[in-house]
Amino acid sequence: MFVIDAHNHIGNRRGRKGQSAEEIIAQMDESNIDQAVVFSYVPYPNNDYIGDMVKKYPDRLIGFAILDHTQKNPEKELERAVVELGLKGLKLDTPTHGFSIDDFSVTGPTFEVANKYHLPVICYCGDNNFVHPYKFAEAAKRYPNINFIMAHAGILFMTSHAIEVCMENKNCYIEISNINGKVINDAKDKGVLSQVLFGTDTPFNYFEVMKCCVESALDDDSEKELVYSKNFKNILNQVKT
């Protein structure tokens, strides 16, 4: 079964070792992961490296941009990342830089670019004021061409709210890294399994751990296929670059 992992970091970072494109691909081969979305670490954006690795391994890696919203005109870097580097989406971790995803005085110009190209935007989603699932709903209503991906599905205590947001907004998705199979079944029971994405968050987690969550939650191969790849392929098919 074809597997796309929607959440991975590559490149260098301070402190603990990062991982290279070659290292993640070796791990993907061991765990039968066909493709992986990759981006640099939020505090150390390096979109050029991501672009280079996507060009080097086009059948294995899908590149997303990282932006520093403390700098002027981050939307120009997103435009460059899409047009010149061939990246297909945007990764945000708004608490790192101290703003909320629905603070449109900060995110608005960036989201205008993402909306123009129908880019997916993946952002940490959890139980604090910066990244509550309801803030994704506000962004999704304002920018209907963006598919908003709630990374970690509202970890730890907001997973039910994240599923609720998916029920009300077809351009919202949950990504399952670092959660458990119960959340996948909750999404299925609420009728939004088509808005659930497989993800691992390497190098902070293991591919096999998150595959076990899917396998423990779902028995039907057609349902597994939705989570493993079809839902993300649907997102990528909407990108206009």
Disulfide bonds with the S-S distance in Angstrom:
none
